[in-house]
Structures are given as C-alpha cells and as structure tokens.
C-alpha cells in the first residue's frame, strides 16, 4: 500500500477536545496518532460532527482542522492552521 500522507504519523494516546459552532459546542476525543499535518481522532460518534472544527489538545496546542475521512467512531483530519 502506498503512503498518501504528507508527513509520517506517530502513535499517540492524548486527550483532546473538538470545538465547533463558534466555540459554543464541544466534545471530548482521543488523539490516536499525530503528525505535523494531521491526526487520527477517536470520538463517541463521528458522523454528526462538522467537516471543519478546532482541535484543542491537552498540551495547550490548538489546530484548525478539516475532516478527510470518517467512520462511526473515528476520523482522520488535516491541520489547516495552528492557532
């Protein structure tokens, strides 16, 4: 299988928060792998989440994200910008 990512991802087990609706809504998530350009997130239900949101990491880093793929309880995102 050919790798399509811009940068390699490393395994992670970090807590995070997905923030959307101009900051009025959020849900918890687990960051399972991470790179300079994106991440894989585990959530309770990925199907109802918007295509763009802010990911706030437990280490006080935040990223503006776009969903690239999603399944029932996981999704892959690309980082559009560091906030």
mmCIF file of the N, C-alpha and C atoms, coordinates in Angstrom:
data_MODEL
# 
_entry.id   MODEL 
# 
loop_
_atom_site.group_PDB 
_atom_site.id 
_atom_site.type_symbol 
_atom_site.label_atom_id 
_atom_site.label_alt_id 
_atom_site.label_comp_id 
_atom_site.label_asym_id 
_atom_site.label_entity_id 
_atom_site.label_seq_id 
_atom_site.pdbx_PDB_ins_code 
_atom_site.Cartn_x 
_atom_site.Cartn_y 
_atom_site.Cartn_z 
_atom_site.occupancy 
_atom_site.B_iso_or_equiv 
_atom_site.pdbx_formal_charge 
_atom_site.auth_seq_id 
_atom_site.auth_comp_id 
_atom_site.auth_asym_id 
_atom_site.auth_atom_id 
_atom_site.pdbx_PDB_model_num 
ATOM 1   N N  . UNK A 1 1  ? 0.831   -1.172 0.000  1.00 0.00 ? 1  UNK A N  1 
ATOM 2   C CA . UNK A 1 1  ? 0.000   0.000  0.000  1.00 0.00 ? 1  UNK A CA 1 
ATOM 3   C C  . UNK A 1 1  ? 0.883   1.245  0.000  1.00 0.00 ? 1  UNK A C  1 
ATOM 4   N N  . UNK A 1 2  ? 0.543   2.222  -0.799 1.00 0.00 ? 2  UNK A N  1 
ATOM 5   C CA . UNK A 1 2  ? 1.318   3.452  -0.915 1.00 0.00 ? 2  UNK A CA 1 
ATOM 6   C C  . UNK A 1 2  ? 0.864   4.456  0.135  1.00 0.00 ? 2  UNK A C  1 
ATOM 7   N N  . UNK A 1 3  ? 1.815   5.066  0.802  1.00 0.00 ? 3  UNK A N  1 
ATOM 8   C CA . UNK A 1 3  ? 1.532   6.081  1.819  1.00 0.00 ? 3  UNK A CA 1 
ATOM 9   C C  . UNK A 1 3  ? 1.119   7.380  1.129  1.00 0.00 ? 3  UNK A C  1 
ATOM 10  N N  . UNK A 1 4  ? -0.039  7.944  1.510  1.00 0.00 ? 4  UNK A N  1 
ATOM 11  C CA . UNK A 1 4  ? -0.542  9.166  0.888  1.00 0.00 ? 4  UNK A CA 1 
ATOM 12  C C  . UNK A 1 4  ? -0.367  10.393 1.772  1.00 0.00 ? 4  UNK A C  1 
ATOM 13  N N  . UNK A 1 5  ? 0.070   10.224 2.991  1.00 0.00 ? 5  UNK A N  1 
ATOM 14  C CA . UNK A 1 5  ? 0.216   11.355 3.902  1.00 0.00 ? 5  UNK A CA 1 
ATOM 15  C C  . UNK A 1 5  ? 1.439   12.195 3.544  1.00 0.00 ? 5  UNK A C  1 
ATOM 16  N N  . UNK A 1 6  ? 1.336   13.496 3.845  1.00 0.00 ? 6  UNK A N  1 
ATOM 17  C CA . UNK A 1 6  ? 2.448   14.415 3.606  1.00 0.00 ? 6  UNK A CA 1 
ATOM 18  C C  . UNK A 1 6  ? 3.604   14.166 4.566  1.00 0.00 ? 6  UNK A C  1 
ATOM 19  N N  . UNK A 1 7  ? 3.269   13.802 5.804  1.00 0.00 ? 7  UNK A N  1 
ATOM 20  C CA . UNK A 1 7  ? 4.303   13.550 6.813  1.00 0.00 ? 7  UNK A CA 1 
ATOM 21  C C  . UNK A 1 7  ? 3.902   12.322 7.623  1.00 0.00 ? 7  UNK A C  1 
ATOM 22  N N  . UNK A 1 8  ? 4.876   11.529 8.077  1.00 0.00 ? 8  UNK A N  1 
ATOM 23  C CA . UNK A 1 8  ? 4.558   10.298 8.808  1.00 0.00 ? 8  UNK A CA 1 
ATOM 24  C C  . UNK A 1 8  ? 3.900   10.596 10.158 1.00 0.00 ? 8  UNK A C  1 
ATOM 25  N N  . UNK A 1 9  ? 2.971   9.739  10.533 1.00 0.00 ? 9  UNK A N  1 
ATOM 26  C CA . UNK A 1 9  ? 2.301   9.898  11.823 1.00 0.00 ? 9  UNK A CA 1 
ATOM 27  C C  . UNK A 1 9  ? 2.915   8.961  12.838 1.00 0.00 ? 9  UNK A C  1 
ATOM 28  N N  . UNK A 1 10 ? 2.939   9.418  14.081 1.00 0.00 ? 10 UNK A N  1 
ATOM 29  C CA . UNK A 1 10 ? 3.424   8.602  15.178 1.00 0.00 ? 10 UNK A CA 1 
ATOM 30  C C  . UNK A 1 10 ? 2.252   8.282  16.103 1.00 0.00 ? 10 UNK A C  1 
ATOM 31  N N  . UNK A 1 11 ? 2.319   7.123  16.729 1.00 0.00 ? 11 UNK A N  1 
ATOM 32  C CA . UNK A 1 11 ? 1.260   6.723  17.655 1.00 0.00 ? 11 UNK A CA 1 
ATOM 33  C C  . UNK A 1 11 ? 1.176   7.691  18.812 1.00 0.00 ? 11 UNK A C  1 
ATOM 34  N N  . UNK A 1 12 ? -0.038  7.898  19.278 1.00 0.00 ? 12 UNK A N  1 
ATOM 35  C CA . UNK A 1 12 ? -0.251  8.809  20.399 1.00 0.00 ? 12 UNK A CA 1 
ATOM 36  C C  . UNK A 1 12 ? -1.439  8.297  21.214 1.00 0.00 ? 12 UNK A C  1 
ATOM 37  N N  . UNK A 1 13 ? -1.537  8.735  22.429 1.00 0.00 ? 13 UNK A N  1 
ATOM 38  C CA . UNK A 1 13 ? -2.689  8.473  23.278 1.00 0.00 ? 13 UNK A CA 1 
ATOM 39  C C  . UNK A 1 13 ? -2.867  9.726  24.136 1.00 0.00 ? 13 UNK A C  1 
ATOM 40  N N  . UNK A 1 14 ? -3.436  10.752 23.502 1.00 0.00 ? 14 UNK A N  1 
ATOM 41  C CA . UNK A 1 14 ? -3.597  12.046 24.155 1.00 0.00 ? 14 UNK A CA 1 
ATOM 42  C C  . UNK A 1 14 ? -5.066  12.424 24.180 1.00 0.00 ? 14 UNK A C  1 
ATOM 43  N N  . UNK A 1 15 ? -5.455  13.166 25.184 1.00 0.00 ? 15 UNK A N  1 
ATOM 44  C CA . UNK A 1 15 ? -6.827  13.655 25.222 1.00 0.00 ? 15 UNK A CA 1 
ATOM 45  C C  . UNK A 1 15 ? -6.914  14.970 24.472 1.00 0.00 ? 15 UNK A C  1 
ATOM 46  N N  . UNK A 1 16 ? -8.088  15.238 23.933 1.00 0.00 ? 16 UNK A N  1 
ATOM 47  C CA . UNK A 1 16 ? -8.320  16.466 23.198 1.00 0.00 ? 16 UNK A CA 1 
ATOM 48  C C  . UNK A 1 16 ? -9.782  16.858 23.272 1.00 0.00 ? 16 UNK A C  1 
ATOM 49  N N  . UNK A 1 17 ? -10.089 17.989 22.689 1.00 0.00 ? 17 UNK A N  1 
ATOM 50  C CA . UNK A 1 17 ? -11.454 18.486 22.651 1.00 0.00 ? 17 UNK A CA 1 
ATOM 51  C C  . UNK A 1 17 ? -11.701 19.064 21.269 1.00 0.00 ? 17 UNK A C  1 
ATOM 52  N N  . UNK A 1 18 ? -12.825 18.649 20.659 1.00 0.00 ? 18 UNK A N  1 
ATOM 53  C CA . UNK A 1 18 ? -13.262 19.165 19.370 1.00 0.00 ? 18 UNK A CA 1 
ATOM 54  C C  . UNK A 1 18 ? -14.241 20.303 19.647 1.00 0.00 ? 18 UNK A C  1 
ATOM 55  N N  . UNK A 1 19 ? -13.927 21.491 19.144 1.00 0.00 ? 19 UNK A N  1 
ATOM 56  C CA . UNK A 1 19 ? -14.743 22.679 19.401 1.00 0.00 ? 19 UNK A CA 1 
ATOM 57  C C  . UNK A 1 19 ? -15.323 23.168 18.079 1.00 0.00 ? 19 UNK A C  1 
ATOM 58  N N  . UNK A 1 20 ? -16.651 23.421 18.052 1.00 0.00 ? 20 UNK A N  1 
ATOM 59  C CA . UNK A 1 20 ? -17.321 23.879 16.837 1.00 0.00 ? 20 UNK A CA 1 
ATOM 60  C C  . UNK A 1 20 ? -18.486 24.785 17.199 1.00 0.00 ? 20 UNK A C  1 
ATOM 61  N N  . UNK A 1 21 ? -19.250 25.223 16.221 1.00 0.00 ? 21 UNK A N  1 
ATOM 62  C CA . UNK A 1 21 ? -20.345 26.193 16.411 1.00 0.00 ? 21 UNK A CA 1 
ATOM 63  C C  . UNK A 1 21 ? -19.841 27.471 17.062 1.00 0.00 ? 21 UNK A C  1 
ATOM 64  N N  . UNK A 1 22 ? -18.745 28.000 16.535 1.00 0.00 ? 22 UNK A N  1 
ATOM 65  C CA . UNK A 1 22 ? -18.145 29.249 17.029 1.00 0.00 ? 22 UNK A CA 1 
ATOM 66  C C  . UNK A 1 22 ? -17.807 29.175 18.518 1.00 0.00 ? 22 UNK A C  1 
ATOM 67  N N  . UNK A 1 23 ? -17.397 27.988 18.969 1.00 0.00 ? 23 UNK A N  1 
ATOM 68  C CA . UNK A 1 23 ? -16.991 27.812 20.360 1.00 0.00 ? 23 UNK A CA 1 
ATOM 69  C C  . UNK A 1 23 ? -18.113 27.458 21.314 1.00 0.00 ? 23 UNK A C  1 
ATOM 70  N N  . UNK A 1 24 ? -19.348 27.368 20.835 1.00 0.00 ? 24 UNK A N  1 
ATOM 71  C CA . UNK A 1 24 ? -20.471 27.084 21.734 1.00 0.00 ? 24 UNK A CA 1 
ATOM 72  C C  . UNK A 1 24 ? -20.720 25.588 21.941 1.00 0.00 ? 24 UNK A C  1 
ATOM 73  N N  . UNK A 1 25 ? -20.098 24.718 21.132 1.00 0.00 ? 25 UNK A N  1 
ATOM 74  C CA . UNK A 1 25 ? -20.261 23.270 21.266 1.00 0.00 ? 25 UNK A CA 1 
ATOM 75  C C  . UNK A 1 25 ? -18.892 22.603 21.291 1.00 0.00 ? 25 UNK A C  1 
ATOM 76  N N  . UNK A 1 26 ? -18.787 21.520 22.056 1.00 0.00 ? 26 UNK A N  1 
ATOM 77  C CA . UNK A 1 26 ? -17.534 20.763 22.083 1.00 0.00 ? 26 UNK A CA 1 
ATOM 78  C C  . UNK A 1 26 ? -17.795 19.343 22.544 1.00 0.00 ? 26 UNK A C  1 
ATOM 79  N N  . UNK A 1 27 ? -16.902 18.438 22.138 1.00 0.00 ? 27 UNK A N  1 
ATOM 80  C CA . UNK A 1 27 ? -16.928 17.058 22.620 1.00 0.00 ? 27 UNK A CA 1 
ATOM 81  C C  . UNK A 1 27 ? -15.492 16.610 22.877 1.00 0.00 ? 27 UNK A C  1 
ATOM 82  N N  . UNK A 1 28 ? -15.347 15.656 23.770 1.00 0.00 ? 28 UNK A N  1 
ATOM 83  C CA . UNK A 1 28 ? -14.031 15.090 24.067 1.00 0.00 ? 28 UNK A CA 1 
ATOM 84  C C  . UNK A 1 28 ? -13.634 14.100 22.978 1.00 0.00 ? 28 UNK A C  1 
ATOM 85  N N  . UNK A 1 29 ? -12.333 13.944 22.780 1.00 0.00 ? 29 UNK A N  1 
ATOM 86  C CA . UNK A 1 29 ? -11.823 12.963 21.835 1.00 0.00 ? 29 UNK A CA 1 
ATOM 87  C C  . UNK A 1 29 ? -10.494 12.429 22.348 1.00 0.00 ? 29 UNK A C  1 
ATOM 88  N N  . UNK A 1 30 ? -10.034 11.358 21.718 1.00 0.00 ? 30 UNK A N  1 
ATOM 89  C CA . UNK A 1 30 ? -8.713  10.793 21.978 1.00 0.00 ? 30 UNK A CA 1 
ATOM 90  C C  . UNK A 1 30 ? -7.908  10.882 20.696 1.00 0.00 ? 30 UNK A C  1 
ATOM 91  N N  . UNK A 1 31 ? -6.710  11.425 20.783 1.00 0.00 ? 31 UNK A N  1 
ATOM 92  C CA . UNK A 1 31 ? -5.815  11.531 19.634 1.00 0.00 ? 31 UNK A CA 1 
ATOM 93  C C  . UNK A 1 31 ? -4.991  10.249 19.585 1.00 0.00 ? 31 UNK A C  1 
ATOM 94  N N  . UNK A 1 32 ? -5.177  9.452  18.529 1.00 0.00 ? 32 UNK A N  1 
ATOM 95  C CA . UNK A 1 32 ? -4.523  8.139  18.419 1.00 0.00 ? 32 UNK A CA 1 
ATOM 96  C C  . UNK A 1 32 ? -3.225  8.165  17.640 1.00 0.00 ? 32 UNK A C  1 
ATOM 97  N N  . UNK A 1 33 ? -3.122  9.037  16.650 1.00 0.00 ? 33 UNK A N  1 
ATOM 98  C CA . UNK A 1 33 ? -1.832  9.255  16.006 1.00 0.00 ? 33 UNK A CA 1 
ATOM 99  C C  . UNK A 1 33 ? -1.768  10.698 15.548 1.00 0.00 ? 33 UNK A C  1 
ATOM 100 N N  . UNK A 1 34 ? -0.542  11.167 15.350 1.00 0.00 ? 34 UNK A N  1 
ATOM 101 C CA . UNK A 1 34 ? -0.336  12.596 15.173 1.00 0.00 ? 34 UNK A CA 1 
ATOM 102 C C  . UNK A 1 34 ? 0.872   12.840 14.275 1.00 0.00 ? 34 UNK A C  1 
ATOM 103 N N  . UNK A 1 35 ? 0.776   13.864 13.434 1.00 0.00 ? 35 UNK A N  1 
ATOM 104 C CA . UNK A 1 35 ? 1.907   14.303 12.617 1.00 0.00 ? 35 UNK A CA 1 
ATOM 105 C C  . UNK A 1 35 ? 1.868   15.820 12.538 1.00 0.00 ? 35 UNK A C  1 
ATOM 106 N N  . UNK A 1 36 ? 2.777   16.382 11.800 1.00 0.00 ? 36 UNK A N  1 
ATOM 107 C CA . UNK A 1 36 ? 2.793   17.831 11.622 1.00 0.00 ? 36 UNK A CA 1 
ATOM 108 C C  . UNK A 1 36 ? 1.613   18.298 10.781 1.00 0.00 ? 36 UNK A C  1 
ATOM 109 N N  . UNK A 1 37 ? 1.019   17.404 10.003 1.00 0.00 ? 37 UNK A N  1 
ATOM 110 C CA . UNK A 1 37 ? -0.047  17.816 9.093  1.00 0.00 ? 37 UNK A CA 1 
ATOM 111 C C  . UNK A 1 37 ? -1.432  17.261 9.410  1.00 0.00 ? 37 UNK A C  1 
ATOM 112 N N  . UNK A 1 38 ? -1.561  16.379 10.427 1.00 0.00 ? 38 UNK A N  1 
ATOM 113 C CA . UNK A 1 38 ? -2.870  15.828 10.726 1.00 0.00 ? 38 UNK A CA 1 
ATOM 114 C C  . UNK A 1 38 ? -2.870  14.841 11.872 1.00 0.00 ? 38 UNK A C  1 
ATOM 115 N N  . UNK A 1 39 ? -4.042  14.221 12.080 1.00 0.00 ? 39 UNK A N  1 
ATOM 116 C CA . UNK A 1 39 ? -4.202  13.295 13.198 1.00 0.00 ? 39 UNK A CA 1 
ATOM 117 C C  . UNK A 1 39 ? -5.361  12.336 12.945 1.00 0.00 ? 39 UNK A C  1 
ATOM 118 N N  . UNK A 1 40 ? -5.368  11.260 13.711 1.00 0.00 ? 40 UNK A N  1 
ATOM 119 C CA . UNK A 1 40 ? -6.499  10.335 13.761 1.00 0.00 ? 40 UNK A CA 1 
ATOM 120 C C  . UNK A 1 40 ? -7.142  10.511 15.130 1.00 0.00 ? 40 UNK A C  1 
ATOM 121 N N  . UNK A 1 41 ? -8.450  10.757 15.140 1.00 0.00 ? 41 UNK A N  1 
ATOM 122 C CA . UNK A 1 41 ? -9.177  11.019 16.375 1.00 0.00 ? 41 UNK A CA 1 
ATOM 123 C C  . UNK A 1 41 ? -10.217 9.942  16.631 1.00 0.00 ? 41 UNK A C  1 
ATOM 124 N N  . UNK A 1 42 ? -10.368 9.553  17.894 1.00 0.00 ? 42 UNK A N  1 
ATOM 125 C CA . UNK A 1 42 ? -11.437 8.663  18.310 1.00 0.00 ? 42 UNK A CA 1 
ATOM 126 C C  . UNK A 1 42 ? -12.471 9.482  19.059 1.00 0.00 ? 42 UNK A C  1 
ATOM 127 N N  . UNK A 1 43 ? -13.741 9.295  18.703 1.00 0.00 ? 43 UNK A N  1 
ATOM 128 C CA . UNK A 1 43 ? -14.847 10.014 19.331 1.00 0.00 ? 43 UNK A CA 1 
ATOM 129 C C  . UNK A 1 43 ? -15.991 9.040  19.566 1.00 0.00 ? 43 UNK A C  1 
ATOM 130 N N  . UNK A 1 44 ? -16.964 9.468  20.342 1.00 0.00 ? 44 UNK A N  1 
ATOM 131 C CA . UNK A 1 44 ? -18.126 8.600  20.592 1.00 0.00 ? 44 UNK A CA 1 
ATOM 132 C C  . UNK A 1 44 ? -18.922 8.369  19.311 1.00 0.00 ? 44 UNK A C  1 
ATOM 133 N N  . UNK A 1 45 ? -19.144 9.442  18.517 1.00 0.00 ? 45 UNK A N  1 
ATOM 134 C CA . UNK A 1 45 ? -19.856 9.325  17.253 1.00 0.00 ? 45 UNK A CA 1 
ATOM 135 C C  . UNK A 1 45 ? -19.347 10.403 16.300 1.00 0.00 ? 45 UNK A C  1 
ATOM 136 N N  . UNK A 1 46 ? -18.613 10.000 15.276 1.00 0.00 ? 46 UNK A N  1 
ATOM 137 C CA . UNK A 1 46 ? -18.012 10.952 14.343 1.00 0.00 ? 46 UNK A CA 1 
ATOM 138 C C  . UNK A 1 46 ? -18.990 11.427 13.273 1.00 0.00 ? 46 UNK A C  1 
ATOM 139 N N  . UNK A 1 47 ? -20.102 10.749 13.109 1.00 0.00 ? 47 UNK A N  1 
ATOM 140 C CA . UNK A 1 47 ? -20.985 11.038 11.981 1.00 0.00 ? 47 UNK A CA 1 
ATOM 141 C C  . UNK A 1 47 ? -21.715 12.369 12.104 1.00 0.00 ? 47 UNK A C  1 
ATOM 142 N N  . UNK A 1 48 ? -21.954 12.870 13.299 1.00 0.00 ? 48 UNK A N  1 
ATOM 143 C CA . UNK A 1 48 ? -22.675 14.115 13.456 1.00 0.00 ? 48 UNK A CA 1 
ATOM 144 C C  . UNK A 1 48 ? -21.797 15.348 13.580 1.00 0.00 ? 48 UNK A C  1 
ATOM 145 N N  . UNK A 1 49 ? -20.500 15.182 13.465 1.00 0.00 ? 49 UNK A N  1 
ATOM 146 C CA . UNK A 1 49 ? -19.583 16.313 13.642 1.00 0.00 ? 49 UNK A CA 1 
ATOM 147 C C  . UNK A 1 49 ? -19.411 17.083 12.334 1.00 0.00 ? 49 UNK A C  1 
ATOM 148 N N  . UNK A 1 50 ? -19.146 18.391 12.421 1.00 0.00 ? 50 UNK A N  1 
ATOM 149 C CA . UNK A 1 50 ? -18.960 19.190 11.205 1.00 0.00 ? 50 UNK A CA 1 
ATOM 150 C C  . UNK A 1 50 ? -17.666 18.835 10.477 1.00 0.00 ? 50 UNK A C  1 
ATOM 151 N N  . UNK A 1 51 ? -17.561 19.258 9.236  1.00 0.00 ? 51 UNK A N  1 
ATOM 152 C CA . UNK A 1 51 ? -16.385 18.973 8.414  1.00 0.00 ? 51 UNK A CA 1 
ATOM 153 C C  . UNK A 1 51 ? -15.181 19.815 8.810  1.00 0.00 ? 51 UNK A C  1 
ATOM 154 N N  . UNK A 1 52 ? -15.399 20.921 9.507  1.00 0.00 ? 52 UNK A N  1 
ATOM 155 C CA . UNK A 1 52 ? -14.304 21.787 9.973  1.00 0.00 ? 52 UNK A CA 1 
ATOM 156 C C  . UNK A 1 52 ? -14.546 22.152 11.430 1.00 0.00 ? 52 UNK A C  1 
ATOM 157 N N  . UNK A 1 53 ? -13.472 22.155 12.216 1.00 0.00 ? 53 UNK A N  1 
ATOM 158 C CA . UNK A 1 53 ? -13.572 22.471 13.637 1.00 0.00 ? 53 UNK A CA 1 
ATOM 159 C C  . UNK A 1 53 ? -12.192 22.803 14.175 1.00 0.00 ? 53 UNK A C  1 
ATOM 160 N N  . UNK A 1 54 ? -12.127 23.140 15.454 1.00 0.00 ? 54 UNK A N  1 
ATOM 161 C CA . UNK A 1 54 ? -10.861 23.392 16.136 1.00 0.00 ? 54 UNK A CA 1 
ATOM 162 C C  . UNK A 1 54 ? -10.589 22.220 17.072 1.00 0.00 ? 54 UNK A C  1 
ATOM 163 N N  . UNK A 1 55 ? -9.390  21.668 16.991 1.00 0.00 ? 55 UNK A N  1 
ATOM 164 C CA . UNK A 1 55 ? -8.944  20.618 17.902 1.00 0.00 ? 55 UNK A CA 1 
ATOM 165 C C  . UNK A 1 55 ? -8.066  21.251 18.966 1.00 0.00 ? 55 UNK A C  1 
ATOM 166 N N  . UNK A 1 56 ? -8.493  21.136 20.219 1.00 0.00 ? 56 UNK A N  1 
ATOM 167 C CA . UNK A 1 56 ? -7.707  21.651 21.341 1.00 0.00 ? 56 UNK A CA 1 
ATOM 168 C C  . UNK A 1 56 ? -7.071  20.453 22.042 1.00 0.00 ? 56 UNK A C  1 
ATOM 169 N N  . UNK A 1 57 ? -5.751  20.427 22.088 1.00 0.00 ? 57 UNK A N  1 
ATOM 170 C CA . UNK A 1 57 ? -5.008  19.327 22.702 1.00 0.00 ? 57 UNK A CA 1 
ATOM 171 C C  . UNK A 1 57 ? -4.776  19.608 24.182 1.00 0.00 ? 57 UNK A C  1 
ATOM 172 N N  . UNK A 1 58 ? -4.551  18.556 24.944 1.00 0.00 ? 58 UNK A N  1 
ATOM 173 C CA . UNK A 1 58 ? -4.314  18.687 26.384 1.00 0.00 ? 58 UNK A CA 1 
ATOM 174 C C  . UNK A 1 58 ? -3.034  19.464 26.687 1.00 0.00 ? 58 UNK A C  1 
ATOM 175 N N  . UNK A 1 59 ? -2.096  19.533 25.733 1.00 0.00 ? 59 UNK A N  1 
ATOM 176 C CA . UNK A 1 59 ? -0.838  20.261 25.946 1.00 0.00 ? 59 UNK A CA 1 
ATOM 177 C C  . UNK A 1 59 ? -0.944  21.730 25.519 1.00 0.00 ? 59 UNK A C  1 
ATOM 178 N N  . UNK A 1 60 ? -2.167  22.245 25.426 1.00 0.00 ? 60 UNK A N  1 
ATOM 179 C CA . UNK A 1 60 ? -2.467  23.650 25.107 1.00 0.00 ? 60 UNK A CA 1 
ATOM 180 C C  . UNK A 1 60 ? -2.190  24.049 23.660 1.00 0.00 ? 60 UNK A C  1 
ATOM 181 N N  . UNK A 1 61 ? -1.981  23.093 22.766 1.00 0.00 ? 61 UNK A N  1 
ATOM 182 C CA . UNK A 1 61 ? -1.889  23.407 21.341 1.00 0.00 ? 61 UNK A CA 1 
ATOM 183 C C  . UNK A 1 61 ? -3.280  23.291 20.732 1.00 0.00 ? 61 UNK A C  1 
ATOM 184 N N  . UNK A 1 62 ? -3.579  24.126 19.753 1.00 0.00 ? 62 UNK A N  1 
ATOM 185 C CA . UNK A 1 62 ? -4.866  24.095 19.060 1.00 0.00 ? 62 UNK A CA 1 
ATOM 186 C C  . UNK A 1 62 ? -4.637  24.146 17.561 1.00 0.00 ? 62 UNK A C  1 
ATOM 187 N N  . UNK A 1 63 ? -5.490  23.437 16.817 1.00 0.00 ? 63 UNK A N  1 
ATOM 188 C CA . UNK A 1 63 ? -5.368  23.364 15.364 1.00 0.00 ? 63 UNK A CA 1 
ATOM 189 C C  . UNK A 1 63 ? -6.734  23.566 14.717 1.00 0.00 ? 63 UNK A C  1 
ATOM 190 N N  . UNK A 1 64 ? -6.781  24.312 13.640 1.00 0.00 ? 64 UNK A N  1 
ATOM 191 C CA . UNK A 1 64 ? -7.966  24.376 12.803 1.00 0.00 ? 64 UNK A CA 1 
ATOM 192 C C  . UNK A 1 64 ? -7.888  23.154 11.892 1.00 0.00 ? 64 UNK A C  1 
ATOM 193 N N  . UNK A 1 65 ? -8.947  22.320 11.883 1.00 0.00 ? 65 UNK A N  1 
ATOM 194 C CA . UNK A 1 65 ? -8.912  21.025 11.190 1.00 0.00 ? 65 UNK A CA 1 
ATOM 195 C C  . UNK A 1 65 ? -10.000 20.896 10.135 1.00 0.00 ? 65 UNK A C  1 
ATOM 196 N N  . UNK A 1 66 ? -9.709  20.059 9.138  1.00 0.00 ? 66 UNK A N  1 
ATOM 197 C CA . UNK A 1 66 ? -10.674 19.637 8.135  1.00 0.00 ? 66 UNK A CA 1 
ATOM 198 C C  . UNK A 1 66 ? -10.722 18.114 8.153  1.00 0.00 ? 66 UNK A C  1 
ATOM 199 N N  . UNK A 1 67 ? -11.923 17.546 8.188  1.00 0.00 ? 67 UNK A N  1 
ATOM 200 C CA . UNK A 1 67 ? -12.087 16.094 8.190  1.00 0.00 ? 67 UNK A CA 1 
ATOM 201 C C  . UNK A 1 67 ? -11.775 15.564 6.794  1.00 0.00 ? 67 UNK A C  1 
ATOM 202 N N  . UNK A 1 68 ? -10.894 14.566 6.712  1.00 0.00 ? 68 UNK A N  1 
ATOM 203 C CA . UNK A 1 68 ? -10.528 13.932 5.443  1.00 0.00 ? 68 UNK A CA 1 
ATOM 204 C C  . UNK A 1 68 ? -11.249 12.601 5.245  1.00 0.00 ? 68 UNK A C  1 
ATOM 205 N N  . UNK A 1 69 ? -11.540 11.900 6.330  1.00 0.00 ? 69 UNK A N  1 
ATOM 206 C CA . UNK A 1 69 ? -12.322 10.674 6.282  1.00 0.00 ? 69 UNK A CA 1 
ATOM 207 C C  . UNK A 1 69 ? -12.956 10.464 7.656  1.00 0.00 ? 69 UNK A C  1 
ATOM 208 N N  . UNK A 1 70 ? -14.038 9.675  7.701  1.00 0.00 ? 70 UNK A N  1 
ATOM 209 C CA . UNK A 1 70 ? -14.671 9.372  8.979  1.00 0.00 ? 70 UNK A CA 1 
ATOM 210 C C  . UNK A 1 70 ? -15.351 8.011  8.922  1.00 0.00 ? 70 UNK A C  1 
ATOM 211 N N  . UNK A 1 71 ? -15.367 7.365  10.056 1.00 0.00 ? 71 UNK A N  1 
ATOM 212 C CA . UNK A 1 71 ? -16.093 6.119  10.288 1.00 0.00 ? 71 UNK A CA 1 
ATOM 213 C C  . UNK A 1 71 ? -16.977 6.370  11.498 1.00 0.00 ? 71 UNK A C  1 
ATOM 214 N N  . UNK A 1 72 ? -17.603 5.353  12.012 1.00 0.00 ? 72 UNK A N  1 
ATOM 215 C CA . UNK A 1 72 ? -18.563 5.528  13.098 1.00 0.00 ? 72 UNK A CA 1 
ATOM 216 C C  . UNK A 1 72 ? -17.980 6.268  14.292 1.00 0.00 ? 72 UNK A C  1 
ATOM 217 N N  . UNK A 1 73 ? -16.813 5.824  14.781 1.00 0.00 ? 73 UNK A N  1 
ATOM 218 C CA . UNK A 1 73 ? -16.249 6.466  15.979 1.00 0.00 ? 73 UNK A CA 1 
ATOM 219 C C  . UNK A 1 73 ? -14.801 6.927  15.806 1.00 0.00 ? 73 UNK A C  1 
ATOM 220 N N  . UNK A 1 74 ? -14.372 7.121  14.573 1.00 0.00 ? 74 UNK A N  1 
ATOM 221 C CA . UNK A 1 74 ? -13.025 7.631  14.331 1.00 0.00 ? 74 UNK A CA 1 
ATOM 222 C C  . UNK A 1 74 ? -13.008 8.467  13.060 1.00 0.00 ? 74 UNK A C  1 
ATOM 223 N N  . UNK A 1 75 ? -12.007 9.344  12.979 1.00 0.00 ? 75 UNK A N  1 
ATOM 224 C CA . UNK A 1 75 ? -11.869 10.168 11.785 1.00 0.00 ? 75 UNK A CA 1 
ATOM 225 C C  . UNK A 1 75 ? -10.433 10.636 11.634 1.00 0.00 ? 75 UNK A C  1 
ATOM 226 N N  . UNK A 1 76 ? -10.065 10.899 10.393 1.00 0.00 ? 76 UNK A N  1 
ATOM 227 C CA . UNK A 1 76 ? -8.767  11.464 10.080 1.00 0.00 ? 76 UNK A CA 1 
ATOM 228 C C  . UNK A 1 76 ? -8.941  12.923 9.716  1.00 0.00 ? 76 UNK A C  1 
ATOM 229 N N  . UNK A 1 77 ? -8.093  13.770 10.249 1.00 0.00 ? 77 UNK A N  1 
ATOM 230 C CA . UNK A 1 77 ? -8.176  15.205 9.989  1.00 0.00 ? 77 UNK A CA 1 
ATOM 231 C C  . UNK A 1 77 ? -6.836  15.732 9.498  1.00 0.00 ? 77 UNK A C  1 
ATOM 232 N N  . UNK A 1 78 ? -6.895  16.781 8.700  1.00 0.00 ? 78 UNK A N  1 
ATOM 233 C CA . UNK A 1 78 ? -5.686  17.508 8.327  1.00 0.00 ? 78 UNK A CA 1 
ATOM 234 C C  . UNK A 1 78 ? -5.707  18.824 9.081  1.00 0.00 ? 78 UNK A C  1 
ATOM 235 N N  . UNK A 1 79 ? -4.514  19.317 9.410  1.00 0.00 ? 79 UNK A N  1 
ATOM 236 C CA . UNK A 1 79 ? -4.380  20.584 10.093 1.00 0.00 ? 79 UNK A CA 1 
ATOM 237 C C  . UNK A 1 79 ? -4.278  21.698 9.060  1.00 0.00 ? 79 UNK A C  1 
ATOM 238 N N  . UNK A 1 80 ? -5.196  22.649 9.147  1.00 0.00 ? 80 UNK A N  1 
ATOM 239 C CA . UNK A 1 80 ? -5.180  23.792 8.230  1.00 0.00 ? 80 UNK A CA 1 
ATOM 240 C C  . UNK A 1 80 ? -4.319  24.910 8.784  1.00 0.00 ? 80 UNK A C  1 
ATOM 241 N N  . UNK A 1 81 ? -4.298  25.042 10.112 1.00 0.00 ? 81 UNK A N  1 
ATOM 242 C CA . UNK A 1 81 ? -3.510  26.105 10.746 1.00 0.00 ? 81 UNK A CA 1 
ATOM 243 C C  . UNK A 1 81 ? -3.344  25.793 12.229 1.00 0.00 ? 81 UNK A C  1 
ATOM 244 N N  . UNK A 1 82 ? -2.258  26.258 12.799 1.00 0.00 ? 82 UNK A N  1 
ATOM 245 C CA . UNK A 1 82 ? -2.068  26.197 14.257 1.00 0.00 ? 82 UNK A CA 1 
ATOM 246 C C  . UNK A 1 82 ? -2.605  27.500 14.824 1.00 0.00 ? 82 UNK A C  1 
ATOM 247 N N  . UNK A 1 83 ? -3.376  27.391 15.871 1.00 0.00 ? 83 UNK A N  1 
ATOM 248 C CA . UNK A 1 83 ? -3.986  28.576 16.479 1.00 0.00 ? 83 UNK A CA 1 
ATOM 249 C C  . UNK A 1 83 ? -3.242  28.945 17.736 1.00 0.00 ? 83 UNK A C  1 
# 
